[in-house]
Amino acid sequence: MTALGEFLAKRSVNKSMVARRTGLSKARINELTLNASSHLRAEELYLIAKAIDANPCELLNKLYGHLQLISEEE
Protein backbone atom coordinates (compact mmCIF):
# COMPACT_ATOMS: atom_id res chain seq x y z
CA MET A 1 0.00 0.00 0.00
CA THR A 2 1.24 3.49 -0.82
CA ALA A 3 1.40 6.48 1.52
CA LEU A 4 -1.77 7.78 -0.15
CA GLY A 5 -3.46 4.42 0.41
CA GLU A 6 -2.49 4.48 4.08
CA PHE A 7 -3.70 8.07 4.45
CA LEU A 8 -7.08 7.20 2.94
CA ALA A 9 -7.37 3.99 4.98
CA LYS A 10 -6.67 5.82 8.25
CA ARG A 11 -9.46 8.24 7.42
CA SER A 12 -11.78 5.39 6.37
CA VAL A 13 -12.26 6.99 2.95
CA ASN A 14 -14.33 5.15 0.35
CA LYS A 15 -12.23 5.03 -2.84
CA SER A 16 -15.32 4.75 -5.06
CA MET A 17 -16.60 8.03 -3.61
CA VAL A 18 -13.24 9.65 -4.31
CA ALA A 19 -13.37 8.41 -7.90
CA ARG A 20 -16.89 9.80 -8.38
CA ARG A 21 -16.09 13.20 -6.86
CA THR A 22 -12.77 13.68 -8.63
CA GLY A 23 -13.58 12.23 -12.02
CA LEU A 24 -10.59 9.91 -11.72
CA SER A 25 -11.25 6.30 -12.66
CA LYS A 26 -11.49 3.63 -9.98
CA ALA A 27 -8.55 1.92 -11.66
CA ARG A 28 -6.43 5.09 -11.31
CA ILE A 29 -7.39 5.48 -7.63
CA ASN A 30 -6.46 1.82 -7.03
CA GLU A 31 -3.15 2.31 -8.84
CA LEU A 32 -2.32 5.39 -6.73
CA THR A 33 -3.20 3.64 -3.48
CA LEU A 34 -1.69 0.20 -4.15
CA ASN A 35 1.18 0.57 -6.62
CA ALA A 36 4.32 2.16 -5.14
CA SER A 37 5.71 2.88 -8.60
CA SER A 38 2.73 5.03 -9.61
CA HIS A 39 3.26 8.78 -9.65
CA LEU A 40 0.64 11.10 -8.19
CA ARG A 41 0.16 14.24 -10.30
CA ALA A 42 -0.42 17.60 -8.62
CA GLU A 43 -3.93 17.97 -10.04
CA GLU A 44 -4.84 14.49 -8.78
CA LEU A 45 -3.56 15.30 -5.29
CA TYR A 46 -5.55 18.53 -5.26
CA LEU A 47 -8.77 16.84 -6.40
CA ILE A 48 -8.39 13.98 -3.93
CA ALA A 49 -7.79 16.41 -1.07
CA LYS A 50 -10.89 18.41 -2.00
CA ALA A 51 -12.97 15.22 -2.34
CA ILE A 52 -12.14 14.13 1.22
CA ASP A 53 -12.39 17.64 2.72
CA ALA A 54 -8.67 17.82 3.48
CA ASN A 55 -6.28 20.71 3.00
CA PRO A 56 -4.25 20.00 -0.17
CA CYS A 57 -1.10 21.34 1.49
CA GLU A 58 -1.62 19.03 4.48
CA LEU A 59 -1.97 16.05 2.15
CA LEU A 60 1.12 17.10 0.19
CA ASN A 61 3.10 17.42 3.42
CA LYS A 62 1.82 14.06 4.69
CA LEU A 63 2.79 12.26 1.49
CA TYR A 64 6.04 14.03 0.60
CA GLY A 65 7.20 15.82 3.76
CA HIS A 66 9.96 13.23 4.23
CA LEU A 67 11.85 14.40 1.11
CA GLN A 68 15.12 16.25 1.69
CA LEU A 69 17.31 18.38 -0.51
CA ILE A 70 20.75 17.07 -1.38
CA SER A 71 23.33 18.89 0.72
CA GLU A 72 25.93 20.85 -1.17
CA GLU A 73 29.33 20.26 0.35
CA GLU A 74 32.13 22.56 -0.62
N, C-alpha and C positions, 0 to 999 in steps of 0.2 A: 504494500500500500504506500502511496506517495504522501508527502506532507499535506497536500491538499486533501487527499482522502482521509487522513487522520483528523484534520481540522473539521471536515464536514461530519465525520463519524462522532467526534466529541460533542458536536452541537446537535446531533441526531437529525441531520438534514436529509430530506428525501431527495435523492438525485434526479428522479423523474420530474419533481416540481422545479428543480433548478433548470433542467433542460427546457421545460415549458416556458418558464419566465425569461430565460436568456435567449432562446432561439437556437441554442447549441443542441446538437443531436445527443441522444442518450449514449450512443457509441463514443462520441467525443468526451462526454463527461466521464464515462467509464475509463477511457484511455487516460485522461488526466488524473484520475484518482487511483488507478491501479498500476499503470505502466511508468516506472521510474525514468525511462528514456524519453517520455513525451515532454514536450516543451509548452508551457503555459504562455500564451500571448497576453500582452497587456490589456487588450480589449476584452479578452475572456475573463481575466482576473477581475476587472472592473464590473463586468456584467454579473459574475458569480457573487461578488461582494454585495452588489445592489439587490440581487435576488434573495439573499439570506439576511438582509438588513444588517450588514456589517460595514464598517468603515473600510473602503478599499485600501487605504494606507496601512491600517491595522493588519489586514490580510497579507498585504505585500511584506510587511515587517515579519509577520509570523512565518511566512513561507521562505523568505530570503534574507532575513536579518542575520543569519549566521555567516554570510559571505564577507570576506575581508579583502582589502586591497593588498596588492603585493608590495612589500616594503622595498624602498629604494635605498640600497646601501651604497655609500660612496667609498 
